[in-house]
Each structure stands twice: as structure tokens, then as C-alpha cells.
Amino acid sequence: MSTRLGVNIDHVATLRQARLGREPEPVAAALLACGAGAHSITVHLRGDRRHVQERDVRLLKEVLLVPLNVECAATPEAMATVIPIKPNWVTLVPETREELTTQGGLDVVFLQSHLKQIIRELRTSDIRVSLFIDPQMEQVKMASRLEADAIEFNTGIYADLPNGADPTAELERLREASRLGARVGLRVLAGHGLNLRNVGPIAAIPEIEELNIGHAIMGRAILVGMERAVQEMIAAINEAI
């Protein structure tokens, strides 16, 4: 089974919000990504609305023929906004206003009581739930006990290794956690900081079904266009399998 590619289009909205204008249009970017072979579209609806807006999520849900995955914090405000839109997936992520991008995985062990209620609310609304976590055994086990549908492993530590550093230990940590996730019945995804240079070893982990990649694809798309940027990433993923 080939590993699927989910394309995160947040930074199209980042560019639009730089001037609080109408262009570029994130929905158009999503459709171009899908036309180039993306298997799903991801957006992060942050509490401060620094890039993606509620309007974007609503339009995406209306027009996409592939699954829409909305990343958001596990807060009542986020649930009140996202649940009525009914995306196919919600990925619960940690979120602080000070961060430039998501830093680390959600501590589902520490937050288990709070997350249990949020996950139940989402699943009751027929929205599948993924938890963005670090590749740690106790986090995987708790995700299963909380009855999440999937986990998405944070690959940020692997992606941020200095040039020349040995990735063996971090890759083995991801492999072991992926095996456990599949064994306890969770769908296994991964993402954060992946690009054309480092995606291969992650794509080669057999239990990982889908990679969510945004920044690298958007950065490449500025230079070569969205379709080519998506196609290049799909080719890099397929080459590793």
C-alpha cells in the first residue's frame, strides 16, 4: 500500500493575511494540490486566526472531493467552530499564541480527562479524530484508550536534526511507536518539518499510512508551482516505499 500525501495549505492563507486581502486564495490552492494528486487537505484553524479563517474551512468542506482534516486546539471555542462544519477529520494539536508553528506533540497522558470529553463530542458528530503526539509508547497507548481513530506522529525532532547528525535513534523511535500504533488498532500518520530531502526514511515505515506536509510544499510551490511541488513530493514518497 502506498503512503498517501496530505497537503497542508496554511501558508497560502499566511500570505493572504499579510495584507488582509483576498489573494492568494487557499481554496484554489487546495484544488490545485488535489489535481496534482494530493490525497487529503489539511488546515490549522488557530485560535488567533493568524492564517486560516473559518470561511476557508467552510468553503473547503463544500468543494473538496478528498478528505478535509482540520487541526485545532482541544478547546470549547475550537469545537464550537469546527463541529458544525463537519470536516472528515479533526486533528487535536497543542497550541500557544507565542509559537511560530506547532511545537511538540500533545501530551495525551496528562490531558486524558479533558481529551476524553472532546473526543467523545467529535465522534458523536461523526467526525474522526486524530491526535498529534510525539512517538512515545505511553502516548500511543493512551491514544488507544481514549478511542481516537488515528495518531499523527510529530517528526519535528527527526526533521530538525543538524546536518550530518545520525538519525538512526530517532527513526527507530518512530518505527517502534508506529508498530505499536498499528498493533493497537490506530491509523498511523506522521508529519512536521518533512521535505524532499528527509521524507524518504519516514515514508518507508510500513505502518505509516499518510504524511501531512505543508511548509516545504508551499515553499517549493512559490518557485515551481503547486502542481509540480505536490507531484515532486508524491514521487519522493513513492520512491522510498
Summary of the structure (lengths in Angstrom):
residues: 241
radius of gyration: 16.8
end to end distance: 8.8
largest distance: 47.3
contacts: 821
relative contact order: 0.15
helix: 46%
strand: 17%
